[in-house]
């Protein structure tokens, strides 16, 4: 079973060294991903993913780090977040088309 949090390390999405990483199920648990691959992400990246995409979109189109990194909105976010201090509190807004 995957841990919900991990200590200091590199975010697997943005590549920043952070104090704490969270476990992101690449296929959402409610879409059958409870025992599938996970990634350790900084809180900012994890929150941004769930602000931009529904669980269905994640399961159907963005179930790997490579696919997430290629998505246009995530590319813009990653370009920006890589320049930010790891301890910066990042607010995310839900994409209007998501709901």
N, CA, C and O atoms as a GROMACS GRO file, in nm:
protein
  396
    1UNK      N    1   0.085  -0.119   0.000
    1UNK     CA    2   0.000   0.000   0.000
    1UNK      C    3   0.088   0.124   0.000
    1UNK      O    4   0.186   0.131   0.075
    2UNK      N    5   0.056   0.220  -0.082
    2UNK     CA    6   0.136   0.342  -0.095
    2UNK      C    7   0.114   0.436   0.023
    2UNK      O    8   0.005   0.444   0.079
    3UNK      N    9   0.220   0.505   0.058
    3UNK     CA   10   0.210   0.604   0.165
    3UNK      C   11   0.147   0.731   0.109
    3UNK      O   12   0.163   0.762  -0.008
    4UNK      N   13   0.074   0.804   0.194
    4UNK     CA   14   0.012   0.929   0.152
    4UNK      C   15   0.116   1.040   0.138
    4UNK      O   16   0.101   1.129   0.055
    5UNK      N   17   0.221   1.035   0.220
    5UNK     CA   18   0.323   1.140   0.217
    5UNK      C   19   0.460   1.076   0.224
    5UNK      O   20   0.476   0.965   0.275
    6UNK      N   21   0.557   1.146   0.173
    6UNK     CA   22   0.694   1.102   0.181
    6UNK      C   23   0.778   1.222   0.221
    6UNK      O   24   0.742   1.336   0.194
    7UNK      N   25   0.889   1.195   0.284
    7UNK     CA   26   0.974   1.304   0.327
    7UNK      C   27   1.042   1.370   0.209
    7UNK      O   28   1.012   1.340   0.093
    8UNK      N   29   1.132   1.457   0.239
    8UNK     CA   30   1.204   1.538   0.142
    8UNK      C   31   1.252   1.456   0.023
    8UNK      O   32   1.293   1.341   0.037
    9UNK      N   33   1.247   1.518  -0.094
    9UNK     CA   34   1.294   1.452  -0.214
    9UNK      C   35   1.260   1.534  -0.337
    9UNK      O   36   1.218   1.649  -0.327
   10UNK      N   37   1.279   1.475  -0.451
   10UNK     CA   38   1.255   1.540  -0.580
   10UNK      C   39   1.114   1.508  -0.627
   10UNK      O   40   1.072   1.392  -0.630
   11UNK      N   41   1.039   1.613  -0.665
   11UNK     CA   42   0.907   1.594  -0.725
   11UNK      C   43   0.928   1.527  -0.861
   11UNK      O   44   1.009   1.574  -0.941
   12UNK      N   45   0.858   1.419  -0.885
   12UNK     CA   46   0.874   1.345  -1.010
   12UNK      C   47   0.816   1.418  -1.130
   12UNK      O   48   0.840   1.377  -1.244
   13UNK      N   49   0.740   1.524  -1.109
   13UNK     CA   50   0.681   1.597  -1.221
   13UNK      C   51   0.760   1.724  -1.252
   13UNK      O   52   0.800   1.745  -1.366
   14UNK      N   53   0.784   1.808  -1.153
   14UNK     CA   54   0.853   1.936  -1.180
   14UNK      C   55   1.003   1.929  -1.157
   14UNK      O   56   1.077   2.014  -1.207
   15UNK      N   57   1.049   1.828  -1.083
   15UNK     CA   58   1.192   1.812  -1.061
   15UNK      C   59   1.251   1.897  -0.951
   15UNK      O   60   1.373   1.900  -0.934
   16UNK      N   61   1.166   1.967  -0.873
   16UNK     CA   62   1.217   2.051  -0.765
   16UNK      C   63   1.243   1.966  -0.640
   16UNK      O   64   1.173   1.868  -0.615
   17UNK      N   65   1.343   2.006  -0.563
   17UNK     CA   66   1.371   1.945  -0.432
   17UNK      C   67   1.273   2.009  -0.334
   17UNK      O   68   1.273   2.130  -0.317
   18UNK      N   69   1.190   1.926  -0.269
   18UNK     CA   70   1.088   1.977  -0.177
   18UNK      C   71   1.094   1.906  -0.044
   18UNK      O   72   1.151   1.797  -0.033
   19UNK      N   73   1.037   1.967   0.057
   19UNK     CA   74   1.038   1.912   0.193
   19UNK      C   75   0.944   1.792   0.208
   19UNK      O   76   0.970   1.703   0.288
   20UNK      N   77   0.836   1.791   0.130
   20UNK     CA   78   0.738   1.684   0.144
   20UNK      C   79   0.676   1.654   0.008
   20UNK      O   80   0.646   1.745  -0.070
   21UNK      N   81   0.657   1.526  -0.019
   21UNK     CA   82   0.591   1.485  -0.143
   21UNK      C   83   0.467   1.403  -0.108
   21UNK      O   84   0.462   1.336  -0.005
   22UNK      N   85   0.368   1.409  -0.196
   22UNK     CA   86   0.246   1.331  -0.176
   22UNK      C   87   0.237   1.225  -0.285
   22UNK      O   88   0.294   1.240  -0.392
   23UNK      N   89   0.164   1.120  -0.256
   23UNK     CA   90   0.148   1.010  -0.351
   23UNK      C   91   0.031   1.043  -0.444
   23UNK      O   92  -0.081   1.068  -0.400
   24UNK      N   93   0.060   1.043  -0.575
   24UNK     CA   94  -0.043   1.065  -0.676
   24UNK      C   95  -0.064   0.933  -0.749
   24UNK      O   96   0.030   0.877  -0.805
   25UNK      N   97  -0.188   0.884  -0.750
   25UNK     CA   98  -0.223   0.764  -0.826
   25UNK      C   99  -0.240   0.806  -0.971
   25UNK      O  100  -0.330   0.883  -1.004
   26UNK      N  101  -0.153   0.756  -1.059
   26UNK     CA  102  -0.158   0.797  -1.200
   26UNK      C  103  -0.292   0.759  -1.263
   26UNK      O  104  -0.343   0.832  -1.348
   27UNK      N  105  -0.348   0.648  -1.225
   27UNK     CA  106  -0.486   0.614  -1.257
   27UNK      C  107  -0.562   0.633  -1.126
   27UNK      O  108  -0.532   0.565  -1.028
   28UNK      N  109  -0.660   0.723  -1.122
   28UNK     CA  110  -0.731   0.748  -0.995
   28UNK      C  111  -0.786   0.620  -0.933
   28UNK      O  112  -0.828   0.528  -1.004
   29UNK      N  113  -0.785   0.617  -0.801
   29UNK     CA  114  -0.833   0.498  -0.730
   29UNK      C  115  -0.976   0.464  -0.768
   29UNK      O  116  -1.009   0.346  -0.781
   30UNK      N  117  -1.062   0.565  -0.785
   30UNK     CA  118  -1.202   0.536  -0.818
   30UNK      C  119  -1.220   0.491  -0.963
   30UNK      O  120  -1.331   0.457  -1.005
   31UNK      N  121  -1.111   0.490  -1.040
   31UNK     CA  122  -1.114   0.440  -1.178
   31UNK      C  123  -1.028   0.314  -1.192
   31UNK      O  124  -0.985   0.279  -1.302
   32UNK      N  125  -1.005   0.247  -1.079
   32UNK     CA  126  -0.933   0.120  -1.081
   32UNK      C  127  -0.784   0.129  -1.055
   32UNK      O  128  -0.712   0.032  -1.077
   33UNK      N  129  -0.736   0.243  -1.009
   33UNK     CA  130  -0.592   0.261  -0.991
   33UNK      C  131  -0.537   0.238  -0.853
   33UNK      O  132  -0.422   0.273  -0.827
   34UNK      N  133  -0.615   0.180  -0.763
   34UNK     CA  134  -0.570   0.162  -0.624
   34UNK      C  135  -0.439   0.085  -0.614
   34UNK      O  136  -0.358   0.112  -0.526
   35UNK      N  137  -0.418  -0.010  -0.704
   35UNK     CA  138  -0.297  -0.092  -0.697
   35UNK      C  139  -0.209  -0.074  -0.819
   35UNK      O  140  -0.123  -0.157  -0.849
   36UNK      N  141  -0.230   0.036  -0.890
   36UNK     CA  142  -0.149   0.065  -1.007
   36UNK      C  143  -0.040   0.165  -0.971
   36UNK      O  144  -0.024   0.202  -0.854
   37UNK      N  145   0.035   0.207  -1.070
   37UNK     CA  146   0.152   0.293  -1.052
   37UNK      C  147   0.117   0.428  -0.986
   37UNK      O  148   0.012   0.486  -1.013
   38UNK      N  149   0.208   0.474  -0.900
   38UNK     CA  150   0.194   0.604  -0.834
   38UNK      C  151   0.318   0.687  -0.861
   38UNK      O  152   0.420   0.635  -0.908
   39UNK      N  153   0.310   0.817  -0.831
   39UNK     CA  154   0.423   0.907  -0.843
   39UNK      C  155   0.429   0.994  -0.718
   39UNK      O  156   0.325   1.030  -0.663
   40UNK      N  157   0.549   1.029  -0.675
   40UNK     CA  158   0.567   1.118  -0.561
   40UNK      C  159   0.581   1.260  -0.612
   40UNK      O  160   0.678   1.294  -0.680
   41UNK      N  161   0.483   1.343  -0.578
   41UNK     CA  162   0.476   1.479  -0.630
   41UNK      C  163   0.477   1.582  -0.519
   41UNK      O  164   0.433   1.554  -0.407
   42UNK      N  165   0.527   1.701  -0.550
   42UNK     CA  166   0.515   1.811  -0.455
   42UNK      C  167   0.367   1.848  -0.447
   42UNK      O  168   0.288   1.818  -0.537
   43UNK      N  169   0.332   1.912  -0.340
   43UNK     CA  170   0.192   1.949  -0.317
   43UNK      C  171   0.138   2.039  -0.430
   43UNK      O  172   0.023   2.024  -0.471
   44UNK      N  173   0.221   2.131  -0.481
   44UNK     CA  174   0.177   2.223  -0.586
   44UNK      C  175   0.140   2.148  -0.714
   44UNK      O  176   0.034   2.173  -0.772
   45UNK      N  177   0.225   2.057  -0.758
   45UNK     CA  178   0.196   1.980  -0.879
   45UNK      C  179   0.074   1.891  -0.861
   45UNK      O  180  -0.011   1.882  -0.950
   46UNK      N  181   0.064   1.827  -0.746
   46UNK     CA  182  -0.049   1.738  -0.719
   46UNK      C  183  -0.180   1.816  -0.723
   46UNK      O  184  -0.277   1.772  -0.785
   47UNK      N  185  -0.182   1.930  -0.658
   47UNK     CA  186  -0.304   2.012  -0.657
   47UNK      C  187  -0.339   2.063  -0.796
   47UNK      O  188  -0.456   2.067  -0.834
   48UNK      N  189  -0.237   2.102  -0.874
   48UNK     CA  190  -0.262   2.153  -1.009
   48UNK      C  191  -0.324   2.045  -1.098
   48UNK      O  192  -0.416   2.074  -1.174
   49UNK      N  193  -0.274   1.924  -1.089
   49UNK     CA  194  -0.330   1.814  -1.169
   49UNK      C  195  -0.479   1.798  -1.141
   49UNK      O  196  -0.560   1.789  -1.233
   50UNK      N  197  -0.515   1.795  -1.012
   50UNK     CA  198  -0.656   1.773  -0.978
   50UNK      C  199  -0.741   1.896  -1.001
   50UNK      O  200  -0.864   1.885  -1.008
   51UNK      N  201  -0.680   2.012  -1.013
   51UNK     CA  202  -0.756   2.132  -1.048
   51UNK      C  203  -0.786   2.136  -1.198
   51UNK      O  204  -0.890   2.187  -1.239
   52UNK      N  205  -0.697   2.082  -1.277
   52UNK     CA  206  -0.713   2.087  -1.423
   52UNK      C  207  -0.797   1.973  -1.480
   52UNK      O  208  -0.870   1.993  -1.577
   53UNK      N  209  -0.788   1.855  -1.420
   53UNK     CA  210  -0.846   1.736  -1.484
   53UNK      C  211  -0.942   1.662  -1.392
   53UNK      O  212  -0.923   1.656  -1.271
   54UNK      N  213  -1.045   1.606  -1.453
   54UNK     CA  214  -1.135   1.518  -1.380
   54UNK      C  215  -1.067   1.382  -1.365
   54UNK      O  216  -0.970   1.354  -1.435
   55UNK      N  217  -1.116   1.300  -1.277
   55UNK     CA  218  -1.061   1.165  -1.262
   55UNK      C  219  -1.078   1.085  -1.391
   55UNK      O  220  -0.991   1.004  -1.424
   56UNK      N  221  -1.186   1.106  -1.462
   56UNK     CA  222  -1.208   1.037  -1.589
   56UNK      C  223  -1.101   1.078  -1.690
   56UNK      O  224  -1.045   0.993  -1.760
   57UNK      N  225  -1.072   1.208  -1.700
   57UNK     CA  226  -0.968   1.255  -1.792
   57UNK      C  227  -0.832   1.197  -1.754
   57UNK      O  228  -0.755   1.156  -1.841
   58UNK      N  229  -0.803   1.194  -1.625
   58UNK     CA  230  -0.676   1.137  -1.581
   58UNK      C  231  -0.666   0.990  -1.620
   58UNK      O  232  -0.563   0.946  -1.671
   59UNK      N  233  -0.772   0.914  -1.596
   59UNK     CA  234  -0.771   0.771  -1.628
   59UNK      C  235  -0.764   0.746  -1.779
   59UNK      O  236  -0.693   0.656  -1.824
   60UNK      N  237  -0.836   0.826  -1.856
   60UNK     CA  238  -0.845   0.803  -2.000
   60UNK      C  239  -0.728   0.860  -2.081
   60UNK      O  240  -0.690   0.803  -2.183
   61UNK      N  241  -0.670   0.972  -2.034
   61UNK     CA  242  -0.572   1.042  -2.118
   61UNK      C  243  -0.437   1.072  -2.051
   61UNK      O  244  -0.337   1.086  -2.121
   62UNK      N  245  -0.433   1.084  -1.920
   62UNK     CA  246  -0.312   1.132  -1.851
   62UNK      C  247  -0.268   1.038  -1.740
   62UNK      O  248  -0.248   1.080  -1.626
   63UNK      N  249  -0.254   0.910  -1.773
   63UNK     CA  250  -0.222   0.809  -1.672
   63UNK      C  251  -0.073   0.778  -1.660
   63UNK      O  252  -0.034   0.678  -1.600
   64UNK      N  253   0.011   0.864  -1.718
   64UNK     CA  254   0.156   0.852  -1.702
   64UNK      C  255   0.214   0.991  -1.681
   64UNK      O  256   0.153   1.092  -1.718
   65UNK      N  257   0.332   0.997  -1.621
   65UNK     CA  258   0.398   1.127  -1.604
   65UNK      C  259   0.432   1.188  -1.739
   65UNK      O  260   0.424   1.310  -1.756
   66UNK      N  261   0.470   1.106  -1.835
   66UNK     CA  262   0.502   1.156  -1.968
   66UNK      C  263   0.384   1.225  -2.034
   66UNK      O  264   0.399   1.332  -2.094
   67UNK      N  265   0.266   1.166  -2.023
   67UNK     CA  266   0.146   1.227  -2.082
   67UNK      C  267   0.110   1.356  -2.011
   67UNK      O  268   0.069   1.453  -2.075
   68UNK      N  269   0.124   1.359  -1.878
   68UNK     CA  270   0.097   1.482  -1.803
   68UNK      C  271   0.193   1.592  -1.845
   68UNK      O  272   0.152   1.707  -1.864
   69UNK      N  273   0.322   1.559  -1.860
   69UNK     CA  274   0.423   1.658  -1.896
   69UNK      C  275   0.402   1.715  -2.036
   69UNK      O  276   0.443   1.827  -2.064
   70UNK      N  277   0.338   1.639  -2.124
   70UNK     CA  278   0.314   1.684  -2.262
   70UNK      C  279   0.189   1.770  -2.275
   70UNK      O  280   0.172   1.838  -2.376
   71UNK      N  281   0.101   1.767  -2.177
   71UNK     CA  282  -0.025   1.841  -2.184
   71UNK      C  283   0.005   1.991  -2.175
   71UNK      O  284   0.082   2.034  -2.089
   72UNK      N  285  -0.055   2.070  -2.263
   72UNK     CA  286  -0.023   2.212  -2.278
   72UNK      C  287  -0.037   2.294  -2.150
   72UNK      O  288   0.053   2.371  -2.116
   73UNK      N  289  -0.147   2.278  -2.078
   73UNK     CA  290  -0.166   2.355  -1.955
   73UNK      C  291  -0.064   2.316  -1.848
   73UNK      O  292  -0.015   2.401  -1.774
   74UNK      N  293  -0.032   2.186  -1.842
   74UNK     CA  294   0.068   2.141  -1.745
   74UNK      C  295   0.207   2.190  -1.784
   74UNK      O  296   0.287   2.223  -1.697
   75UNK      N  297   0.237   2.197  -1.913
   75UNK     CA  298   0.366   2.249  -1.956
   75UNK      C  299   0.385   2.393  -1.910
   75UNK      O  300   0.492   2.430  -1.861
   76UNK      N  301   0.281   2.474  -1.926
   76UNK     CA  302   0.288   2.614  -1.881
   76UNK      C  303   0.308   2.621  -1.730
   76UNK      O  304   0.389   2.699  -1.681
   77UNK      N  305   0.232   2.539  -1.656
   77UNK     CA  306   0.245   2.536  -1.510
   77UNK      C  307   0.385   2.492  -1.469
   77UNK      O  308   0.446   2.554  -1.383
   78UNK      N  309   0.436   2.385  -1.530
   78UNK     CA  310   0.568   2.333  -1.494
   78UNK      C  311   0.678   2.434  -1.523
   78UNK      O  312   0.773   2.447  -1.446
   79UNK      N  313   0.666   2.504  -1.634
   79UNK     CA  314   0.764   2.609  -1.667
   79UNK      C  315   0.766   2.715  -1.557
   79UNK      O  316   0.873   2.762  -1.519
   80UNK      N  317   0.648   2.752  -1.508
   80UNK     CA  318   0.638   2.853  -1.402
   80UNK      C  319   0.683   2.799  -1.267
   80UNK      O  320   0.762   2.864  -1.198
   81UNK      N  321   0.635   2.682  -1.228
   81UNK     CA  322   0.661   2.631  -1.092
   81UNK      C  323   0.809   2.600  -1.072
   81UNK      O  324   0.859   2.611  -0.960
   82UNK      N  325   0.878   2.562  -1.176
   82UNK     CA  326   1.021   2.531  -1.163
   82UNK      C  327   1.103   2.654  -1.119
   82UNK      O  328   1.213   2.639  -1.065
   83UNK      N  329   1.049   2.772  -1.142
   83UNK     CA  330   1.117   2.896  -1.104
   83UNK      C  331   1.082   2.940  -0.962
   83UNK      O  332   1.142   3.034  -0.910
   84UNK      N  333   0.987   2.872  -0.899
   84UNK     CA  334   0.938   2.912  -0.768
   84UNK      C  335   1.015   2.841  -0.656
   84UNK      O  336   1.066   2.730  -0.674
   85UNK      N  337   1.022   2.908  -0.543
   85UNK     CA  338   1.083   2.849  -0.425
   85UNK      C  339   1.001   2.727  -0.382
   85UNK      O  340   0.878   2.732  -0.385
   86UNK      N  341   1.066   2.619  -0.341
   86UNK     CA  342   0.993   2.499  -0.299
   86UNK      C  343   0.898   2.521  -0.181
   86UNK      O  344   0.803   2.445  -0.164
   87UNK      N  345   0.924   2.623  -0.099
   87UNK     CA  346   0.836   2.647   0.015
   87UNK      C  347   0.725   2.748  -0.014
   87UNK      O  348   0.649   2.784   0.075
   88UNK      N  349   0.716   2.794  -0.139
   88UNK     CA  350   0.611   2.888  -0.177
   88UNK      C  351   0.475   2.820  -0.173
   88UNK      O  352   0.459   2.709  -0.225
   89UNK      N  353   0.377   2.885  -0.112
   89UNK     CA  354   0.240   2.833  -0.109
   89UNK      C  355   0.174   2.870  -0.242
   89UNK      O  356   0.164   2.988  -0.277
   90UNK      N  357   0.128   2.771  -0.314
   90UNK     CA  358   0.071   2.792  -0.446
   90UNK      C  359  -0.079   2.769  -0.441
   90UNK      O  360  -0.126   2.666  -0.394
   91UNK      N  361  -0.155   2.868  -0.489
   91UNK     CA  362  -0.300   2.853  -0.498
   91UNK      C  363  -0.334   2.809  -0.640
   91UNK      O  364  -0.276   2.859  -0.737
   92UNK      N  365  -0.427   2.718  -0.650
   92UNK     CA  366  -0.470   2.673  -0.783
   92UNK      C  367  -0.618   2.704  -0.799
   92UNK      O  368  -0.695   2.708  -0.703
   93UNK      N  369  -0.656   2.725  -0.924
   93UNK     CA  370  -0.797   2.749  -0.957
   93UNK      C  371  -0.844   2.634  -1.044
   93UNK      O  372  -0.773   2.588  -1.132
   94UNK      N  373  -0.964   2.590  -1.018
   94UNK     CA  374  -1.023   2.483  -1.098
   94UNK      C  375  -1.054   2.535  -1.237
   94UNK      O  376  -1.113   2.643  -1.252
   95UNK      N  377  -1.016   2.460  -1.338
   95UNK     CA  378  -1.046   2.498  -1.476
   95UNK      C  379  -1.196   2.500  -1.495
   95UNK      O  380  -1.266   2.410  -1.450
   96UNK      N  381  -1.246   2.603  -1.561
   96UNK     CA  382  -1.391   2.619  -1.580
   96UNK      C  383  -1.451   2.504  -1.659
   96UNK      O  384  -1.567   2.469  -1.636
   97UNK      N  385  -1.377   2.446  -1.750
   97UNK     CA  386  -1.431   2.337  -1.830
   97UNK      C  387  -1.434   2.205  -1.754
   97UNK      O  388  -1.493   2.108  -1.803
   98UNK      N  389  -1.373   2.199  -1.637
   98UNK     CA  390  -1.365   2.073  -1.563
   98UNK      C  391  -1.502   2.031  -1.507
   98UNK      O  392  -1.539   1.914  -1.518
   99UNK      N  393  -1.573   2.121  -1.451
   99UNK     CA  394  -1.698   2.085  -1.382
   99UNK      C  395  -1.817   2.089  -1.473
   99UNK      O  396  -1.929   2.062  -1.430
   0.00000   0.00000   0.00000
